[in-house]
Amino acid sequence: MAAEHPPPGRSARPASAAHVETLAPDPEERRIRTGFPGVDRVLGGGLVPGSVVLLAGAPGIGKSTLLLQLASRLSDAGHPCLLASGEEARSQVAVRARRLGLDGARLSFVPGRLLDDVVSSATAEQPAVLIVDSIHTIRDHASDALPGGTGQVRTCTDALVSLAKGQGTTVLLIGHITKGGDLAGPRTLEHAVDVVLTFEGDPNSGLRILCGGKNRFGPEGEVAWYEMGAAGLTESEPGPRIGAGEAEPGCATAIAVAGRRAFAVDVQALVTTPDGPPRRQVAGLDARRFHIISAVTGRAMGSSLVRGEIFGASAGGLRLDDPGTDLAVAAALASADAGRSLPVGAGFVGELALTGSVRAVAGTDLRLSAGMAAGLRTVVLPANGSAADPLPKGIQLVRVAHLRDALRWAFKQ
């Protein structure tokens, strides 16, 4: 009698079934407090056991310092940490820990160049938190691809995600960003992790900002502020006004919102006559949006702004992606092009349409409170925006429907 064969697509031997559970909520959500209230807030309440967090930032911005301080506080609180570094040797990390006044004896270290070494050490040690510095230096010896390449990053990330989910260890990955400000490596890296954080700021100044992006366990868009000093990073609140200075042509004050916080920050613009093809360069602003705003501003002014060389920047090395800063960027461009200063103590809030109309944005109450704290006396904002309740005392509101209205008010002062 002929042997029976299994139907196509099915195994001759049934696979063992995975353990099936319901989605009834746990009695209590478990979170690991980091010892940094700002980090906990950005994460949505702390680290979730078994999650994978990616911290991205420019070289030298302080990513390794932040996570080393975080590992020290976690260890002090009874959450063992294992640091796997492919960027630095053990002695180098130990020197930094001593300089920061941290007890290096509480931290475990393993070289982080080979994936097998990291996974086997984490499996044996069973730490609460595994820090990998960085995902772009670790490699799987079974692959001939160079570290940092698409294949290596994808393979190593997948192995670390499996480790986190399998034994409940929280994995913190350090990643790099490109010159364009994008996360280096394949897009699958962002999809594979649970949380993506970015660490930003001007390396030449002490200001740093931790920004929350993708977050499966909490709100997106939250921020935490830090100051980099000789003793490392300390949490701080944004100053009354970032980049505050005397009124000069090409400078305007925006009131931006990040998460549940608002802050006043200066934006600058420079317009010059080109010797050749005009250049467009920005720092801290979205380049595409800046080009659109410059075209809308030139049309509203009836000038040849778009044919000049145009440069834009935000103060303090901040990256502004809030549409509510459009009006301030346009005011800075108009001021630079006209060579006239904007009124002292004025702030600008509003999103610009391609027609030049000023659209309402969210967070009016937050923005006005931040403007008042920054010492602004006047805020120019959309005519159709909601009114703050109650209106902060000592601040005047100028409602505008179009960019031309805002510029007419600014240059008549």
For each residue, the residues with C-beta under 8 A, 3 or more apart:
1:
2:
3:
4:
5: 12
6: 10 11 12
7: 10
8:
9:
10: 6 7
11: 6 14 15
12: 5 6
13:
14: 11
15: 11
16:
17: 20
18:
19:
20: 17
21:
22:
23:
24:
25:
26: 29 30
27:
28:
29: 26 45
30: 26 48 49
31: 40 45 46 47 48
32: 46 47 48 49 74 79 128 129 170
33: 40 46 77
34: 39 40 43 46 47 70 73 74
35: 70 73 74 76 77
36: 39 40 69 70 73 224 235
37: 40 41 235
38: 41 42 210 224 225 226 235
39: 34 36 42 43 70 210 224
40: 31 33 34 36 37 43 45 46
41: 37 38 44 45 222 224
42: 38 39 197 210 211 212 218 222 223 224 259
43: 34 39 40 46 47 48 53 195 197 212 215 217 218
44: 41 212 215 217 218 219 222
45: 29 31 40 41 217 218
46: 31 32 33 34 40 43
47: 31 32 34 43 51 53 129 170
48: 30 31 32 43 51 170 194 217
49: 30 32 128 168 169 170
50: 164 165 167 168 169 170
51: 47 48 164 170 171 194 195 216 217
52: 157 160 161 164 170 171 173 192 193 194 195
53: 43 47 170 171 172 173 193 194 195 196 197
54: 135 173 175 183 189 190 193 195 196 197
55: 63 66 67 172 173 174 175 197 198 199
56: 63 174 175 176 177 183 196 197 198 199
57: 61 62 63 176 177 198 199 200
58: 61 176 177 200 203
59: 176
60: 203
61: 57 58 199 200 201 203 208
62: 57 65 66 199 201 208 226 228 233
63: 55 56 57 66 67 133 174 199
64: 67 68 85 87 88 96 133 174
65: 62 68 69 96 100 228 232 233
66: 55 62 63 69 70 199 210 226 233
67: 55 63 64 70 71 83 131 133 172 174
68: 64 65 71 72 83 93 96 97 100 102 107
69: 36 65 66 72 73 100 102 232 233
70: 34 35 36 39 66 67 73 74 172
71: 67 68 74 75 81 83 107 129 131
72: 68 69 75 76 97 100 102 103 106 107
73: 34 35 36 69 70 76 77
74: 32 34 35 70 71 77 79 81 128 129
75: 71 72 78 79 80 81 103 106 107
76: 35 72 73 103 106
77: 33 35 73 74
78: 75
79: 32 74 75 128 129
80: 75 108 125 126 127 128 129
81: 71 74 75 107 108 127 128 129 130 131
82: 108 109 110 121 122 125 127 129 130 131
83: 67 68 71 93 107 108 109 110 112 131 133
84: 109 110 111 112 117 118 121 122 130 131 132 133 138
85: 64 88 89 90 93 109 111 112 133
86: 111 112 113 132 133 134 137 138 147
87: 64 112 133 134 137 174
88: 64 85 92 93 96 133
89: 85 92 93 111
90: 85 93 94 109 111
91: 94 95
92: 88 89 95 96
93: 68 83 85 88 89 90 96 97 104 109
94: 90 91 97 98 104 109
95: 91 92 98 99
96: 64 65 68 88 92 93 99 100
97: 68 72 93 94 100 102 103 104 107
98: 94 95 101 102 104
99: 95 96
100: 65 68 69 72 96 97 231 232
101: 98 231 232
102: 68 69 72 97 98 107
103: 72 75 76 97 106 107
104: 93 94 97 98 107
105:
106: 72 75 76 103
107: 68 71 72 75 81 83 97 102 103 104
108: 80 81 82 83 125 127
109: 82 83 84 85 90 93 94
110: 82 83 84 117 118 121
111: 84 85 86 89 90 114 117
112: 83 84 85 86 87 117 118 132 133 137 138
113: 86 117 137 138 139 147
114: 111 117 118 138 139 141
115: 118 119 138 139 140 141 155 156 159
116: 119 120 140 141
117: 84 110 111 112 113 114 120 121
118: 84 110 112 114 115 121 122 130 132 138 160
119: 115 116 122 123 159 160 163
120: 116 117 123 124
121: 82 84 110 117 118 124 125
122: 82 84 118 119 125 126 127 130 163 167 169
123: 119 120 126 163 167
124: 120 121
125: 80 82 108 121 122
126: 80 122 123 167 169
127: 80 81 82 108 122 130 169
128: 32 49 74 79 80 81 169 170
129: 32 47 71 74 79 80 81 82 169 170 171 172
130: 81 82 84 118 122 127 160 163 164 169 170 171 172
131: 67 71 81 82 83 84 172 174
132: 84 86 112 118 135 138 160 171 172 173 174
133: 63 64 67 83 84 85 86 87 88 112 137 174
134: 86 87 137 138 173 174 175 176
135: 54 132 138 153 156 157 160 173 174 175 185 189
136: 147 148 153 175 176 184 185
137: 86 87 112 113 133 134 147 148
138: 84 86 112 113 114 115 118 132 134 135 147 152 156
139: 113 114 115 143 145 146 147 152 156
140: 115 116 143 152 155 156 159
141: 114 115 116
142:
143: 139 140 151 152 155
144:
145: 139 149 150 151 152
146: 139 149 152
147: 86 113 136 137 138 139 152
148: 136 137 152 153 184 185
149: 145 146 152 153
150: 145 153 154 185 186
151: 143 145 154 155
152: 138 139 140 143 145 146 147 148 149 155 156
153: 135 136 148 149 150 156 157 185 186 189
154: 150 151 157 158 186 188 189 192
155: 115 140 143 151 152 158 159
156: 115 135 138 139 140 152 153 159 160
157: 52 135 153 154 160 161 173 188 189 192 193
158: 154 155 161 162 192
159: 115 119 140 155 156 162 163
160: 52 118 119 130 132 135 156 157 163 164 171 173
161: 52 157 158 164 165 171 192 193
162: 158 159 165 166
163: 119 122 123 130 159 160 166 167 169 171
164: 50 51 52 130 160 161 167 168 169 170 171
165: 50 161 162
166: 162 163
167: 50 122 123 126 163 164
168: 49 50 164
169: 49 50 122 126 127 128 129 130 163 164
170: 32 47 48 49 50 51 52 53 128 129 130 164
171: 51 52 53 129 130 132 160 161 163 164
172: 53 55 67 70 129 130 131 132
173: 52 53 54 55 132 134 135 157 160 193
174: 55 56 63 64 67 87 131 132 133 134 135
175: 54 55 56 134 135 136 183 184 185 189
176: 56 57 58 59 134 136 183 184 185
177: 56 57 58 181 182 183 184 198
178: 181 182 183 184
179:
180:
181: 177 178 319
182: 177 178
183: 54 56 175 176 177 178 189 190 196
184: 136 148 175 176 177 178
185: 135 136 148 150 153 175 176 189
186: 150 153 154 189
187: 190 191
188: 154 157 191 192
189: 54 135 153 154 157 175 183 185 186 192 193
190: 54 183 187 193 196 214
191: 187 188
192: 52 154 157 158 161 188 189
193: 52 53 54 157 161 173 189 190 196 214
194: 48 51 52 53 214 215 216 217
195: 43 51 52 53 54 212 213 214 215 216 217
196: 53 54 56 183 190 193 213 214 215
197: 42 43 53 54 55 56 210 211 212 213
198: 55 56 57 177 210 211 213
199: 55 56 57 61 62 63 66 208 209 210 211
200: 57 58 61 208 209 211 317 318 319
201: 61 62 205 207 208 209 226 228 316 317 318
202: 205 207 316 317
203: 58 60 61 317
204: 317
205: 201 202 316 317
206: 227 228 229
207: 201 202 225 226 227 228 242 316 317 318
208: 61 62 199 200 201 225 226 227 228 233
209: 199 200 201 223 224 225 226 258 318
210: 38 39 42 66 197 198 199 223 224 225 226
211: 42 197 198 199 200 221 222 223 258 319
212: 42 43 44 195 197 215 218 219 220 221 222 223 259
213: 195 196 197 198 220
214: 190 193 194 195 196 220
215: 43 44 194 195 196 212 218 219 220
216: 51 194 195
217: 43 44 45 48 51 194 195
218: 42 43 44 45 212 215 222
219: 44 212 215 222 259
220: 212 213 214 215
221: 211 212 258 259
222: 41 42 44 211 212 218 219 258 259 260
223: 42 209 210 211 212 258 259 261
224: 36 38 39 41 42 209 210 235
225: 38 207 208 209 210 235 236 237 238
226: 38 62 66 201 207 208 209 210 233 234 235 236
227: 206 207 208 233 234 236
228: 62 65 201 206 207 208 232 233
229: 206 232 233 234
230:
231: 100 101 234
232: 65 69 100 101 228 229
233: 62 65 66 69 208 226 227 228 229
234: 226 227 229 231
235: 36 37 38 224 225 226
236: 225 226 227
237: 225
238: 225 242 261 263
239: 242 244
240: 244 264 373 374 375
241: 244 253 264 265 266 374 375 376
242: 207 238 239 263 264 265 266 315 316 318
243: 265 266 268 314 315 316
244: 239 240 241 266 374
245: 248 251 266
246:
247: 251 341 342 343 344
248: 245 251 341
249: 335 336 338 339 340 341
250: 268 269 270 271 332 333 335 336
251: 245 247 248 266 267 268 269 332 335 341 342
252: 266 267 269 328 329 331 332 335 342 346 348
253: 241 264 265 266 267 328 346 347 348 374 376
254: 264 265 266 267 320 322 324 325 327 328 329 347 348 349
255: 262 263 264 265 324 325 328 347 348 349 367 368 370 371 374 376 379
256: 262 263 265 320 322 324 325
257: 261 262 322 324 361 362 363 366 367
258: 209 211 221 222 223 261 262 263 322
259: 42 212 219 221 222 223
260: 222 366
261: 223 238 257 258 366 370
262: 255 256 257 258 363 366 367 369 370
263: 238 242 255 256 258 370 374
264: 240 241 242 253 254 255 347 370 371 373 374 376
265: 241 242 243 253 254 255 256 314 315 316 318 320
266: 241 242 243 244 245 251 252 253 254 314 315
267: 251 252 253 254 285 312 313 314 315 320 325 328 329 332
268: 243 250 251 312 313 314 315 332
269: 250 251 252 310 311 312 329 332 333 335 336
270: 250 310 311 312 336
271: 250 305 308 309 310 311 333 336 337
272: 308 309
273: 308 309
274: 277 278 279 307 308 309
275:
276:
277: 274
278: 274 307 308 309 310
279: 274 309 310 311
280: 287 290 291 294 309 310 311
281: 310 311 312
282: 285 286 287 290 311 312 313
283: 312 313 314 317
284: 313 314 317 318 319 320
285: 267 282 289 290 312 313 314 319 320 329
286: 282 289 290 320 321
287: 280 282 290 291
288: 291 292
289: 285 286 292 293 323 326
290: 280 282 285 286 287 293 294 310 312 329
291: 280 287 288 294 295
292: 288 289 295 296 352 354
293: 289 290 296 297 326 329 330 333 352
294: 280 290 291 297 298 305 306 310 333
295: 291 292 298 299 305 306
296: 292 293 299 300 330 352 353 354 355 356 403
297: 293 294 300 301 305 330 333 334 337 403
298: 294 295 301 303 304 305 306 337
299: 295 296 302 356
300: 296 297 330 334 356 402 403 404 407
301: 297 298 305 334 337 338 407
302: 299
303: 298 337
304: 298 307 308
305: 271 294 295 297 298 301 308 310 333 337
306: 294 295 298
307: 274 278 304
308: 271 272 273 274 278 304 305 337
309: 271 272 273 274 278 279 280
310: 269 270 271 278 279 280 281 290 294 305 333
311: 269 270 271 279 280 281 282
312: 267 268 269 270 281 282 283 285 290 329 332 333
313: 267 268 282 283 284 285
314: 243 265 266 267 268 283 284 285 317 318 319 320
315: 242 243 265 266 267 268 318
316: 201 202 205 207 242 243 265
317: 200 201 202 203 204 205 207 283 284 314
318: 200 201 207 209 242 265 284 314 315
319: 181 200 211 284 285 314
320: 254 256 265 267 284 285 286 314 325
321: 286
322: 254 256 257 258 325 361
323: 289 326 351 359 361
324: 254 255 256 257 327 349 350 351 361 362 363 367
325: 254 255 256 267 320 322 328 329
326: 289 293 323 329 330 350 351 352
327: 254 324 330 331 348 349 350 351 352 358 380 381 403 406
328: 252 253 254 255 267 325 331 332 347 348 349
329: 252 254 267 269 285 290 293 312 325 326 332 333
330: 293 296 297 300 326 327 333 334 352 403 406
331: 252 327 328 334 335 342 348 380 406 407 410
332: 250 251 252 267 268 269 312 328 329 335 336 342
333: 250 269 271 293 294 297 305 310 312 329 330 336 337
334: 297 300 301 330 331 337 338 407 410
335: 249 250 251 252 269 331 332 338 339 340 341 342 410
336: 249 250 269 270 271 332 333 339
337: 271 297 298 301 303 305 308 333 334
338: 249 301 334 335 411
339: 249 335 336
340: 249 335 411
341: 247 248 249 251 335 344
342: 247 251 252 331 332 335 346 410
343: 247 346 378 410 413
344: 247 341
345: 375 376 377 378
346: 252 253 342 343 376 377 378 379 380 410
347: 253 254 255 264 328 371 374 376 378 379 380
348: 252 253 254 255 327 328 331 379 380 381 406
349: 254 255 324 327 328 361 364 367 379 380 381 382 385
350: 324 326 327 358 359 360 361 380 381 382 385 400 406
351: 323 324 326 327 358 359 360 361 382
352: 292 293 296 326 327 330 356 357 358 359 403
353: 296 356 357 358 359
354: 292 296
355: 296
356: 296 299 300 352 353 402 403 404
357: 352 353 401 402 403
358: 327 350 351 352 353 381 382 383 400 401 402 403 405 406
359: 323 350 351 352 353 382 384
360: 350 351 364 382 384 385 386
361: 257 322 323 324 349 350 351 364 382 385
362: 257 324
363: 257 262 324 366 367
364: 349 360 361 367 368 381 385 386 387 388
365: 368 369 388 389
366: 257 260 261 262 363 369 370
367: 255 257 262 324 349 363 364 370 371 379 381
368: 255 364 365 371 372 379 388 391 392 395 397
369: 262 365 366 372 373 388 392
370: 255 261 262 263 264 366 367 373 374
371: 255 264 347 367 368 374 376 379 392 395
372: 368 369 375 376 392 393 394 395
373: 240 264 369 370
374: 240 241 244 253 255 263 264 347 370 371
375: 240 241 345 372
376: 241 253 255 264 345 346 347 371 372 379 395
377: 345 346 394 395 396
378: 343 345 346 347 395 396 397 398
379: 255 346 347 348 349 367 368 371 376 395 396 397 398
380: 327 331 346 347 348 349 350 398 400 406 409 410
381: 327 348 349 350 358 364 367 385 397 398 399 400
382: 349 350 351 358 359 360 361 385 399 400 401
383: 358 399 400 401
384: 359 360 401
385: 349 350 360 361 364 381 382 399
386: 360 364
387: 364 391 397
388: 364 365 368 369 391 392
389: 365
390:
391: 368 387 388 395 397
392: 368 369 371 372 388 395
393: 372
394: 372 377
395: 368 371 372 376 377 378 379 391 392
396: 377 378 379
397: 368 378 379 381 387 391
398: 378 379 380 381 406 409
399: 381 382 383 385
400: 350 358 380 381 382 383 403 405 406 409
401: 357 358 382 383 384 405
402: 300 356 357 358 405 406
403: 296 297 300 327 330 352 356 357 358 400 406 407
404: 300 356 407 408
405: 358 400 401 402 408 409
406: 327 330 331 348 350 358 380 398 400 402 403 409 410
407: 300 301 331 334 403 404 410 411
408: 404 405 411 412
409: 380 398 400 405 406 412 413
410: 331 334 335 342 343 346 380 406 407 413
411: 338 340 407 408
412: 408 409
413: 343 409 410
